[in-house]
Amino acid sequence: MSSKSRPTAPAGFYQPGCYRAEESVGYLMRRLLNSVTQAADRKLQPHGVSYAQWAPLFKIGLGEASTVAELARALQMDAGAMTRLLDRLEAKNLLKRVRSSEDRRVVQLELTPEGKQVADDVPVVLCEVMNAHLAGFSKAEFEALRGYLLRMLDTAESLRESD
């Protein structure tokens, strides 16, 4: 669903008089996200990293971010909190900060060999965790679920743009 085809009026699925948070789609998505994150954390625990730590390593490893500002933006975090998190990763010898040769004001983030190994393990773990959570789904059900979530995200983006 594109932004242009977004419904003009909100859906009427929820009503204040009979609203139950535990039945809310948002609540269920949060519970699911927590379950996925906790499972991934357990599987990445031997590397000594949590979600807050493996997510930046993964983004850097993919080349999606190379500076503190880019990484903070990609992970929707405050730059100060990101800097503190990167300090911990640097202390664990999983990444290093390197001054740019083109602009000395810019500090690039680079994975160490140990950090690269963790970053390489993240997609393996995430695939394992996600596939376990999707056990019993048919391919068609998986595609439908994915489509519904993408549609909700597209609507959310439209709502954000209209504010």
KEMITI-92676 format. One line per field, with one value per atom (N, C-alpha, C, O, CB): residue number from 1; x, y, z; residue in one letter. Coordinates in steps of 0.2 Angstrom, whole numbers, always signed. Glycine has a CB too. Example, Ala and Ser with C-alpha at 12.3 -4.5 7.8 and 13.67 -1.06 7.14 Angstrom:
BEGIN
num <- 1	1	1	1	1	2	2	2	2	2
xx <- +66	+62	+66	+71	+57	+64	+68	+64	+67	+70
yy <- -28	-22	-16	-17	-22	-11	-5	+0	+6	-3
zz <- +39	+39	+39	+42	+45	+35	+36	+39	+40	+29
residuo <- a	a	a	a	a	s	s	s	s	s
//
This chain:
BEGIN
num <- 1	1	1	1	1	2	2	2	2	2	3	3	3	3	3	4	4	4	4	4	5	5	5	5	5	6	6	6	6	6	7	7	7	7	7	8	8	8	8	8	9	9	9	9	9	10	10	10	10	10	11	11	11	11	11	12	12	12	12	12	13	13	13	13	13	14	14	14	14	14	15	15	15	15	15	16	16	16	16	16	17	17	17	17	17	18	18	18	18	18	19	19	19	19	19	20	20	20	20	20	21	21	21	21	21	22	22	22	22	22	23	23	23	23	23	24	24	24	24	24	25	25	25	25	25	26	26	26	26	26	27	27	27	27	27	28	28	28	28	28	29	29	29	29	29	30	30	30	30	30	31	31	31	31	31	32	32	32	32	32	33	33	33	33	33	34	34	34	34	34	35	35	35	35	35	36	36	36	36	36	37	37	37	37	37	38	38	38	38	38	39	39	39	39	39	40	40	40	40	40	41	41	41	41	41	42	42	42	42	42	43	43	43	43	43	44	44	44	44	44	45	45	45	45	45	46	46	46	46	46	47	47	47	47	47	48	48	48	48	48	49	49	49	49	49	50	50	50	50	50	51	51	51	51	51	52	52	52	52	52	53	53	53	53	53	54	54	54	54	54	55	55	55	55	55	56	56	56	56	56	57	57	57	57	57	58	58	58	58	58	59	59	59	59	59	60	60	60	60	60	61	61	61	61	61	62	62	62	62	62	63	63	63	63	63	64	64	64	64	64	65	65	65	65	65	66	66	66	66	66	67	67	67	67	67	68	68	68	68	68	69	69	69	69	69	70	70	70	70	70	71	71	71	71	71	72	72	72	72	72	73	73	73	73	73	74	74	74	74	74	75	75	75	75	75	76	76	76	76	76	77	77	77	77	77	78	78	78	78	78	79	79	79	79	79	80	80	80	80	80	81	81	81	81	81	82	82	82	82	82	83	83	83	83	83	84	84	84	84	84	85	85	85	85	85	86	86	86	86	86	87	87	87	87	87	88	88	88	88	88	89	89	89	89	89	90	90	90	90	90	91	91	91	91	91	92	92	92	92	92	93	93	93	93	93	94	94	94	94	94	95	95	95	95	95	96	96	96	96	96	97	97	97	97	97	98	98	98	98	98	99	99	99	99	99	100	100	100	100	100	101	101	101	101	101	102	102	102	102	102	103	103	103	103	103	104	104	104	104	104	105	105	105	105	105	106	106	106	106	106	107	107	107	107	107	108	108	108	108	108	109	109	109	109	109	110	110	110	110	110	111	111	111	111	111	112	112	112	112	112	113	113	113	113	113	114	114	114	114	114	115	115	115	115	115	116	116	116	116	116	117	117	117	117	117	118	118	118	118	118	119	119	119	119	119	120	120	120	120	120	121	121	121	121	121	122	122	122	122	122	123	123	123	123	123	124	124	124	124	124	125	125	125	125	125	126	126	126	126	126	127	127	127	127	127	128	128	128	128	128	129	129	129	129	129	130	130	130	130	130	131	131	131	131	131	132	132	132	132	132	133	133	133	133	133	134	134	134	134	134	135	135	135	135	135	136	136	136	136	136	137	137	137	137	137	138	138	138	138	138	139	139	139	139	139	140	140	140	140	140	141	141	141	141	141	142	142	142	142	142	143	143	143	143	143	144	144	144	144	144	145	145	145	145	145	146	146	146	146	146	147	147	147	147	147	148	148	148	148	148	149	149	149	149	149	150	150	150	150	150	151	151	151	151	151	152	152	152	152	152	153	153	153	153	153	154	154	154	154	154	155	155	155	155	155	156	156	156	156	156	157	157	157	157	157	158	158	158	158	158	159	159	159	159	159	160	160	160	160	160	161	161	161	161	161	162	162	162	162	162	163	163	163	163	163
xx <- +4	+0	+4	+9	-5	+4	+8	+5	-1	+9	+9	+6	+0	-4	+12	+0	-6	-12	-17	-4	-12	-18	-20	-24	-17	-17	-19	-26	-29	-14	-29	-36	-37	-32	-40	-42	-43	-46	-44	-48	-49	-51	-48	-47	-59	-47	-44	-49	-55	-42	-46	-51	-54	-52	-46	-60	-63	-63	-68	-71	-57	-57	-57	-59	-50	-54	-54	-59	-59	-46	-62	-67	-65	-63	-74	-65	-63	-66	-63	-63	-73	-77	-75	-76	-84	-72	-70	-63	-61	-75	-59	-52	-48	-49	-48	-45	-40	-33	-32	-43	-29	-22	-19	-15	-18	-20	-17	-20	-17	-18	-25	-27	-25	-27	-35	-22	-20	-15	-10	-18	-15	-10	-3	+2	-12	-3	+3	+6	+12	+2	+2	+4	+7	+12	-1	+4	+6	+12	+17	+0	+13	+19	+25	+30	+19	+24	+29	+31	+37	+26	+26	+28	+32	+37	+21	+30	+34	+41	+46	+30	+41	+48	+52	+58	+48	+50	+53	+56	+61	+49	+51	+53	+59	+63	+47	+58	+64	+70	+75	+62	+70	+76	+79	+85	+74	+75	+78	+81	+86	+72	+77	+80	+87	+92	+75	+87	+93	+99	+105	+92	+97	+102	+105	+111	+99	+100	+103	+108	+113	+97	+106	+111	+117	+122	+107	+117	+123	+127	+132	+121	+124	+127	+135	+139	+123	+136	+143	+148	+154	+143	+145	+150	+150	+154	+147	+146	+147	+143	+145	+154	+138	+135	+127	+124	+136	+124	+117	+114	+118	+114	+107	+104	+107	+109	+96	+107	+110	+117	+119	+110	+120	+127	+128	+132	+132	+124	+125	+122	+124	+122	+117	+113	+118	+119	+107	+122	+127	+132	+134	+130	+135	+140	+137	+141	+142	+131	+128	+127	+129	+121	+125	+124	+131	+131	+121	+136	+142	+145	+148	+147	+144	+146	+143	+146	+145	+137	+133	+135	+133	+125	+139	+140	+135	+135	+143	+130	+124	+126	+122	+118	+131	+133	+141	+143	+129	+144	+151	+153	+159	+155	+148	+150	+145	+140	+150	+146	+142	+135	+130	+145	+135	+129	+124	+118	+130	+128	+124	+121	+116	+129	+125	+123	+117	+112	+129	+118	+112	+106	+101	+114	+106	+101	+98	+92	+102	+102	+100	+96	+91	+106	+99	+96	+91	+89	+101	+89	+85	+87	+83	+78	+93	+96	+99	+100	+101	+99	+102	+110	+113	+101	+113	+120	+124	+129	+122	+122	+126	+126	+131	+123	+120	+119	+123	+126	+111	+123	+127	+134	+138	+125	+137	+144	+146	+151	+145	+141	+143	+143	+147	+138	+138	+138	+144	+147	+131	+146	+152	+158	+163	+153	+158	+164	+164	+170	+163	+158	+158	+161	+164	+151	+159	+161	+168	+171	+157	+171	+178	+182	+187	+179	+179	+183	+183	+187	+179	+178	+177	+181	+182	+170	+185	+189	+185	+187	+194	+178	+174	+174	+172	+167	+176	+176	+181	+184	+169	+183	+188	+186	+182	+195	+188	+187	+193	+199	+185	+192	+198	+196	+191	+199	+201	+200	+200	+204	+205	+196	+195	+201	+204	+189	+204	+210	+208	+212	+214	+202	+199	+197	+198	+193	+195	+192	+194	+190	+185	+199	+201	+195	+196	+207	+190	+185	+180	+177	+181	+180	+176	+179	+185	+174	+176	+178	+174	+168	+178	+178	+175	+174	+179	+178	+169	+169	+171	+168	+162	+175	+177	+177	+179	+184	+175	+175	+182	+186	+170	+183	+189	+188	+182	+192	+193	+192	+187	+182	+198	+187	+182	+175	+170	+184	+175	+168	+165	+159	+169	+170	+167	+164	+159	+173	+167	+165	+158	+153	+170	+157	+151	+145	+140	+151	+147	+143	+141	+135	+146	+146	+144	+139	+136	+151	+140	+135	+128	+124	+138	+127	+121	+115	+110	+121	+116	+111	+110	+104	+113	+115	+114	+109	+104	+121	+110	+106	+99	+94	+110	+99	+92	+88	+82	+93	+91	+87	+85	+79	+91	+89	+87	+81	+76	+93	+82	+77	+70	+65	+79	+71	+64	+61	+55	+66	+65	+62	+59	+53	+67	+62	+59	+52	+47	+63	+52	+46	+40	+34	+47	+42	+37	+36	+33	+40	+38	+36	+29	+25	+39	+27	+20	+16	+11	+16	+20	+17	+18	+24	+20	+14	+15	+18	+19	+8	+21	+24	+19	+21	+27	+13	+8	+6	+5	+1	+6	+4	+10	+9	+3	+16	+22	+22	+23	+28	+21	+20	+14	+15	+19	+9	+3	+5	+4	-3	+8	+10	+15	+14	+13	+20	+25	+21	+23	+30	+17	+13	+9	+9	+9	+6	+2	+6	+4	-2	+12	+16	+19	+19	+22	+21	+23	+18	+19	+26	+12	+6	+5	+4	+0	+6	+5	+11	+10	+5	+17	+22	+22	+23	+29	+19	+18	+13	+13	+15	+7	+2	+5	+4	-4	+9	+13	+17	+17	+17	+21	+25	+20	+22	+29	+15	+10	+8	+7	+4	+6	+4	+9	+8	+1	+15	+21	+22	+23	+27	+21	+22	+16	+18	+22	+10	+5	+4	+1	-2	+8	+9	+12	+12	+12
yy <- -6	+0	+6	+7	+0	+10	+16	+22	+22	+19	+27	+33	+36	+38	+38	+36	+39	+36	+39	+40	+29	+25	+24	+20	+19	+28	+27	+29	+34	+31	+25	+26	+33	+36	+21	+37	+44	+44	+49	+48	+39	+39	+33	+27	+38	+34	+28	+22	+23	+30	+16	+10	+11	+14	+4	+7	+7	+1	-1	+8	-3	-9	-9	-14	-13	-4	-3	+2	+8	-1	+1	+5	+6	+1	+3	+12	+13	+9	+7	+21	+8	+4	-3	-6	+5	-6	-13	-14	-20	-17	-9	-10	-14	-13	-3	-19	-23	-23	-26	-31	-20	-20	-26	-27	-16	-32	-38	-41	-46	-43	-38	-41	-36	-37	-41	-30	-25	-28	-31	-19	-26	-28	-25	-29	-26	-19	-16	-20	-21	-9	-22	-26	-32	-34	-27	-36	-42	-42	-46	-45	-36	-35	-34	-36	-29	-30	-29	-35	-36	-24	-39	-46	-50	-53	-50	-50	-54	-51	-55	-54	-45	-42	-43	-45	-34	-43	-45	-52	-54	-44	-57	-64	-65	-69	-68	-62	-62	-60	-63	-59	-54	-51	-55	-56	-43	-57	-61	-68	-70	-63	-71	-77	-76	-80	-80	-70	-68	-67	-69	-62	-63	-62	-68	-69	-57	-73	-79	-83	-86	-84	-83	-86	-82	-85	-87	-76	-72	-71	-68	-65	-73	-73	-75	-72	-76	-81	-83	-78	-79	-90	-74	-68	-62	-58	-66	-63	-57	-51	-46	-56	-51	-45	-46	-52	-44	-41	-40	-37	-35	-36	-37	-34	-27	-25	-33	-23	-16	-16	-11	-12	-21	-21	-25	-23	-25	-30	-34	-30	-30	-41	-26	-22	-17	-17	-18	-13	-9	-13	-10	-4	-18	-22	-24	-24	-28	-27	-29	-24	-25	-32	-18	-12	-10	-9	-6	-10	-8	-13	-11	-7	-19	-25	-25	-27	-31	-23	-22	-16	-15	-22	-12	-5	+0	+5	-7	-1	+4	+10	+14	+0	+9	+15	+15	+9	+15	+21	+21	+26	+27	+21	+30	+35	+35	+31	+42	+38	+38	+41	+38	+42	+46	+49	+45	+44	+56	+42	+37	+31	+29	+35	+29	+23	+24	+21	+20	+30	+32	+33	+31	+39	+36	+37	+31	+30	+42	+26	+19	+15	+12	+16	+16	+12	+16	+14	+10	+22	+27	+28	+27	+24	+30	+31	+38	+41	+26	+40	+47	+46	+41	+49	+51	+50	+49	+46	+57	+53	+52	+45	+42	+56	+42	+35	+30	+25	+33	+32	+28	+28	+23	+30	+34	+35	+30	+27	+42	+30	+26	+19	+15	+28	+17	+10	+8	+2	+9	+12	+11	+11	+7	+16	+15	+14	+7	+4	+19	+4	-3	-8	-13	-5	-7	-11	-11	-16	-10	-5	-4	-7	-10	+4	-6	-10	-17	-21	-8	-20	-27	-29	-35	-29	-24	-25	-28	-32	-30	-26	-28	-22	-24	-29	-16	-11	-6	-6	-7	-2	+3	+10	+9	+1	+15	+22	+24	+24	+27	+26	+28	+35	+36	+23	+40	+46	+46	+42	+51	+49	+49	+52	+57	+53	+50	+53	+59	+63	+47	+59	+65	+71	+76	+63	+69	+75	+72	+68	+76	+75	+73	+74	+71	+77	+78	+79	+73	+72	+85	+69	+63	+57	+56	+62	+54	+47	+42	+41	+47	+37	+31	+26	+25	+29	+21	+15	+9	+8	+15	+5	-1	-7	-6	+0	-12	-18	-21	-21	-24	-24	-28	-35	-36	-28	-39	-46	-49	-53	-50	-48	-51	-48	-52	-50	-42	-39	-41	-42	-31	-42	-45	-52	-53	-45	-56	-62	-62	-66	-66	-58	-57	-54	-57	-52	-49	-47	-52	-52	-41	-56	-62	-67	-70	-65	-68	-73	-70	-74	-75	-64	-61	-63	-66	-53	-63	-65	-73	-75	-64	-77	-84	-85	-89	-88	-81	-82	-79	-82	-78	-73	-70	-75	-76	-64	-78	-83	-89	-91	-85	-91	-97	-95	-98	-99	-89	-87	-85	-87	-80	-82	-80	-86	-87	-75	-91	-97	-101	-104	-101	-101	-105	-101	-105	-104	-95	-91	-92	-91	-84	-94	-94	-102	-104	-91	-106	-113	-114	-111	-117	-118	-120	-115	-117	-119	-110	-105	-108	-111	-98	-108	-110	-104	-98	-111	-105	-100	-94	-88	-102	-96	-91	-87	-81	-94	-90	-87	-82	-76	-91	-84	-80	-74	-68	-84	-75	-69	-64	-58	-72	-67	-63	-59	-53	-67	-62	-58	-53	-47	-63	-54	-49	-44	-38	-53	-45	-40	-36	-29	-43	-38	-35	-30	-24	-39	-32	-28	-22	-17	-32	-24	-19	-13	-7	-22	-16	-11	-7	-1	-15	-9	-5	+0	+5	-10	-2	+2	+8	+14	-2	+6	+11	+16	+22	+8	+14	+18	+23	+29	+14	+20	+23	+29	+34	+19	+27	+33	+38	+44	+29	+37	+42	+46	+52	+38	+43	+47	+51	+57	+42	+49	+53	+59	+65	+49	+58	+63	+68	+74	+60	+66	+71	+75	+80	+67	+73	+77	+84	+87	+73
zz <- +0	+0	+0	+4	+6	-5	-5	-1	+1	-12	+1	+5	+1	+5	+6	-5	-9	-8	-9	-16	-7	-6	+1	+2	-10	+6	+13	+14	+11	+17	+18	+20	+23	+26	+25	+21	+23	+31	+34	+19	+33	+40	+43	+40	+40	+50	+54	+54	+53	+61	+55	+55	+62	+67	+55	+63	+69	+73	+76	+67	+72	+76	+83	+87	+73	+86	+93	+96	+93	+95	+101	+104	+112	+115	+104	+114	+121	+127	+131	+123	+126	+131	+131	+137	+129	+126	+126	+125	+123	+122	+125	+124	+129	+135	+123	+126	+131	+128	+123	+131	+132	+129	+127	+122	+135	+131	+129	+123	+120	+135	+120	+114	+108	+102	+114	+110	+105	+100	+102	+108	+94	+89	+91	+91	+82	+93	+96	+102	+102	+98	+106	+112	+110	+112	+117	+105	+103	+99	+100	+98	+95	+91	+96	+95	+86	+101	+106	+110	+111	+112	+112	+115	+110	+112	+117	+104	+99	+98	+98	+92	+97	+97	+103	+102	+96	+109	+115	+115	+117	+121	+112	+112	+107	+109	+110	+101	+96	+99	+98	+90	+102	+105	+110	+110	+107	+115	+120	+117	+120	+125	+112	+110	+106	+107	+105	+102	+99	+104	+103	+94	+109	+115	+118	+119	+120	+119	+122	+117	+120	+123	+111	+106	+105	+103	+100	+106	+105	+111	+111	+102	+117	+123	+124	+127	+129	+120	+120	+117	+119	+116	+113	+111	+116	+114	+104	+121	+126	+124	+126	+128	+119	+117	+118	+117	+109	+119	+119	+113	+109	+126	+112	+107	+106	+100	+108	+111	+110	+107	+104	+117	+108	+106	+99	+95	+111	+98	+91	+86	+80	+92	+87	+82	+78	+72	+84	+82	+79	+75	+70	+84	+78	+74	+68	+63	+79	+68	+62	+57	+51	+63	+59	+54	+51	+45	+58	+55	+53	+48	+43	+59	+50	+46	+39	+34	+49	+38	+32	+28	+22	+33	+31	+28	+28	+24	+21	+32	+33	+37	+37	+35	+41	+45	+46	+47	+51	+46	+47	+52	+54	+41	+54	+59	+65	+64	+56	+71	+76	+74	+76	+82	+71	+69	+64	+65	+65	+59	+55	+59	+57	+49	+63	+67	+72	+72	+71	+75	+79	+75	+78	+83	+70	+65	+63	+63	+59	+61	+58	+64	+63	+56	+70	+76	+80	+85	+80	+78	+81	+88	+93	+81	+89	+96	+97	+92	+98	+103	+104	+103	+105	+111	+100	+98	+105	+104	+95	+110	+116	+119	+121	+122	+119	+121	+116	+118	+121	+110	+105	+106	+106	+98	+108	+110	+116	+116	+111	+121	+127	+125	+127	+132	+121	+118	+115	+115	+114	+110	+106	+111	+109	+101	+116	+121	+124	+124	+127	+125	+128	+123	+124	+130	+116	+111	+110	+108	+105	+110	+109	+115	+114	+109	+121	+127	+126	+128	+133	+123	+121	+115	+113	+120	+112	+106	+100	+96	+108	+99	+94	+88	+83	+97	+90	+85	+87	+93	+84	+82	+84	+80	+75	+81	+82	+79	+76	+78	+85	+70	+65	+62	+59	+60	+63	+60	+52	+50	+62	+49	+42	+39	+42	+39	+34	+31	+26	+25	+26	+24	+20	+25	+23	+16	+30	+35	+42	+45	+34	+45	+52	+57	+62	+54	+56	+61	+61	+66	+59	+56	+55	+58	+56	+48	+62	+65	+62	+63	+73	+59	+56	+61	+65	+49	+60	+64	+60	+55	+67	+63	+59	+64	+70	+56	+61	+65	+66	+61	+62	+72	+73	+70	+68	+80	+69	+67	+71	+69	+67	+78	+83	+82	+82	+90	+80	+79	+72	+72	+79	+67	+61	+62	+59	+56	+66	+67	+70	+68	+72	+75	+79	+73	+73	+85	+70	+65	+59	+57	+61	+58	+53	+56	+52	+51	+62	+66	+67	+67	+73	+67	+68	+63	+65	+68	+57	+52	+53	+52	+45	+55	+56	+62	+61	+57	+67	+73	+72	+74	+79	+68	+67	+63	+64	+64	+58	+54	+58	+57	+48	+62	+66	+71	+72	+70	+74	+79	+75	+77	+82	+69	+66	+63	+64	+60	+60	+58	+64	+62	+54	+70	+75	+77	+79	+81	+77	+79	+73	+75	+80	+67	+62	+61	+56	+55	+65	+65	+64	+68	+71	+59	+58	+53	+51	+64	+51	+46	+39	+38	+46	+35	+28	+24	+27	+24	+18	+14	+13	+14	+8	+11	+10	+16	+16	+7	+22	+28	+30	+32	+34	+29	+30	+26	+28	+29	+19	+15	+16	+16	+7	+18	+20	+26	+27	+22	+32	+38	+36	+38	+43	+32	+30	+26	+28	+26	+22	+18	+23	+22	+13	+28	+32	+36	+37	+37	+39	+43	+38	+41	+45	+32	+28	+26	+26	+21	+26	+25	+31	+30	+23	+37	+43	+43	+45	+49	+42	+42	+37	+38	+40	+31	+26	+28	+27	+19	+31	+34	+40	+40	+37	+44	+49	+47	+49	+54	+41	+38	+35	+36	+32	+32	+30	+35	+35	+26	+41	+47	+49	+51	+52	+50	+52	+47	+50	+52	+41	+36	+36	+35	+29	+38	+39	+45	+45	+38	+50	+56	+56	+61	+62
residuo <- m	m	m	m	m	s	s	s	s	s	s	s	s	s	s	k	k	k	k	k	s	s	s	s	s	r	r	r	r	r	p	p	p	p	p	t	t	t	t	t	a	a	a	a	a	p	p	p	p	p	a	a	a	a	a	g	g	g	g	g	f	f	f	f	f	y	y	y	y	y	q	q	q	q	q	p	p	p	p	p	g	g	g	g	g	c	c	c	c	c	y	y	y	y	y	r	r	r	r	r	a	a	a	a	a	e	e	e	e	e	e	e	e	e	e	s	s	s	s	s	v	v	v	v	v	g	g	g	g	g	y	y	y	y	y	l	l	l	l	l	m	m	m	m	m	r	r	r	r	r	r	r	r	r	r	l	l	l	l	l	l	l	l	l	l	n	n	n	n	n	s	s	s	s	s	v	v	v	v	v	t	t	t	t	t	q	q	q	q	q	a	a	a	a	a	a	a	a	a	a	d	d	d	d	d	r	r	r	r	r	k	k	k	k	k	l	l	l	l	l	q	q	q	q	q	p	p	p	p	p	h	h	h	h	h	g	g	g	g	g	v	v	v	v	v	s	s	s	s	s	y	y	y	y	y	a	a	a	a	a	q	q	q	q	q	w	w	w	w	w	a	a	a	a	a	p	p	p	p	p	l	l	l	l	l	f	f	f	f	f	k	k	k	k	k	i	i	i	i	i	g	g	g	g	g	l	l	l	l	l	g	g	g	g	g	e	e	e	e	e	a	a	a	a	a	s	s	s	s	s	t	t	t	t	t	v	v	v	v	v	a	a	a	a	a	e	e	e	e	e	l	l	l	l	l	a	a	a	a	a	r	r	r	r	r	a	a	a	a	a	l	l	l	l	l	q	q	q	q	q	m	m	m	m	m	d	d	d	d	d	a	a	a	a	a	g	g	g	g	g	a	a	a	a	a	m	m	m	m	m	t	t	t	t	t	r	r	r	r	r	l	l	l	l	l	l	l	l	l	l	d	d	d	d	d	r	r	r	r	r	l	l	l	l	l	e	e	e	e	e	a	a	a	a	a	k	k	k	k	k	n	n	n	n	n	l	l	l	l	l	l	l	l	l	l	k	k	k	k	k	r	r	r	r	r	v	v	v	v	v	r	r	r	r	r	s	s	s	s	s	s	s	s	s	s	e	e	e	e	e	d	d	d	d	d	r	r	r	r	r	r	r	r	r	r	v	v	v	v	v	v	v	v	v	v	q	q	q	q	q	l	l	l	l	l	e	e	e	e	e	l	l	l	l	l	t	t	t	t	t	p	p	p	p	p	e	e	e	e	e	g	g	g	g	g	k	k	k	k	k	q	q	q	q	q	v	v	v	v	v	a	a	a	a	a	d	d	d	d	d	d	d	d	d	d	v	v	v	v	v	p	p	p	p	p	v	v	v	v	v	v	v	v	v	v	l	l	l	l	l	c	c	c	c	c	e	e	e	e	e	v	v	v	v	v	m	m	m	m	m	n	n	n	n	n	a	a	a	a	a	h	h	h	h	h	l	l	l	l	l	a	a	a	a	a	g	g	g	g	g	f	f	f	f	f	s	s	s	s	s	k	k	k	k	k	a	a	a	a	a	e	e	e	e	e	f	f	f	f	f	e	e	e	e	e	a	a	a	a	a	l	l	l	l	l	r	r	r	r	r	g	g	g	g	g	y	y	y	y	y	l	l	l	l	l	l	l	l	l	l	r	r	r	r	r	m	m	m	m	m	l	l	l	l	l	d	d	d	d	d	t	t	t	t	t	a	a	a	a	a	e	e	e	e	e	s	s	s	s	s	l	l	l	l	l	r	r	r	r	r	e	e	e	e	e	s	s	s	s	s	d	d	d	d	d
//
